Amino acid sequence: MILFFVGIVEMLIVTAWTKAVTATRVLTSGAITMVNVLIWYYVLETIVNDISNWMLVVLYATGCALGTMGATFFFRLREARQASGASRGT
């Protein structure tokens, strides 16, 4: 079950990484990459230690999907709010 939550967190981090790289934030993107690699190490170790348990992969993939959708929704809302604030001159 932990891999489910790790998948959510990882995709939140990957989305933040994408935003940082797009904005050419060099140090931020490097720091986020370090965290992401450490998460991936944990994920690989957990799956390899119980390689026959395919449910681990399903839980992780489901968490990743939810994390991606949540982060994408968050950034879409934030950008919409910023656009509406800019159009009102605030």
CORNORVEN-V421708 format. One line per field, one symbol per residue. phi: phi as a letter, one per 40 degrees, with the letter a starting at -180 (. if undefined). A space follows every 10 residues. Layout:
BEGIN
phi = ???
END
This chain:
BEGIN
phi = .ccccccccc cccccccccc cccfcccccc cccdcccccc dccccccccb cccccdcccc cccccccccc cccdcccccc ccccccccgb
END
